[in-house]
Amino acid sequence: DASTYVVLAFILEELDDEGSASSFSLSGVDQEFADGKWIEAYLYNLEDIEVLNHHHHTVELKLGRGNDTKVRDIIFANDDEAMTFCDILQSLGKLQAGQAQRRLEDYLSKGKDLGSKVQLLVEVVSAVRLPVADIASTDAYVTVHLGKNQVHKTDFRPNTLNPIWTVDTGSLFMLDMSSEQFFGSGDGLMFSVYDYDALGQDDLLGRVFVSQEDLLEGSGKRKEFSLILEKEYKKAKGCKLALRFRPATPADIVFMKALAAGKKKKVVGAFAGEAFVPIRQHQPANVLEAAGGLLPGNLLKRETRKTKAGSREVRMN
């Protein structure tokens, strides 16, 4: 399966009698699993695992990306097991590259040109029942990666376990790249939910992965995805991230250009089709005018509500 590599690479930690991590090892995995003494300790994308050094029965790994990068020494029972582990990682990398090439060929077989662009409109809508990361709440934001490249980041929403993002807070973005780049950069988008910390390092709460196939077949309807939580937040239940995505239309492309220009001027306006933008009440038509009138008013429905701060949010459905 093209997406299973996300859960293939994991590292196990052995627990002592008090339930604390006492060592890192991959020896006797099958028997220890049968005895219930092993639990999953780390879960990473294959592309987020890099072998830095292999010396006898120890493998030094670089895990994660960006601020979440960790370096860990993984101790195996012997040198042969350590070598086998490194060989498996290398084989999985080759498998991933082969799968990417096959996905590109399948895409081109549907009448697309090699130089054609992949243009997708993506919206980070909201999250529900996030785990508490601070004293009583969470300041959540979302980063989006295609392979190792970060393609988007929302603003953080303070003091809520049920954050909602709008275009003002970075909900909407567009992927616009060649088909070769799209299929050669991994097999989908990784959405990572973090808790913002003004004084220390931000905490990763969990992730959602959306495959290339799902992205290309998206209709723009709101979809909820269960978060794959980090181990310290595994006890949280019902944590979900809501997304919208679909192939971008010509009107979307015009709109996103107008939105980018408007942000430079601190102007935010309306939206086209399925996605939405809060309209600032004192200048509701700026983006419509910048888009050349391609966003007819009958495509827009407004739902306005007051926030706790007394401001108004407008959602386009």
Buried (B, 14 or more C-beta within 10 A) or exposed (E): EBBEBBBBBEBBBBBEEEEEEEEBBBBBEEEBEEEEEBBEBBBBBBBBBEBEEBEEBBBBBBBBBEEBEEEBEBBBEEEEBBBEBBEEBEEBBEBBEEBBEEBBEEBBEEEBEEEEBBBBBBBBBBBBEBBEBEEEBBBBBBBBBBBEEBBBBBBBBEEBBEBBBBBBBBBBBBBBBEBBBBBBBBBBBBBBBBBBEEEEEBBBBBBBBBBBBBBBEBEBEEBEBEBBBBEEBEEBEEBBBBBBBBBBBEBBBBBBEBBEBBEEEEBBBBBBBBBBBBBBEEBBEBBBEBBEEBBEEEBBEEEEEEEEEEEEBBBBE
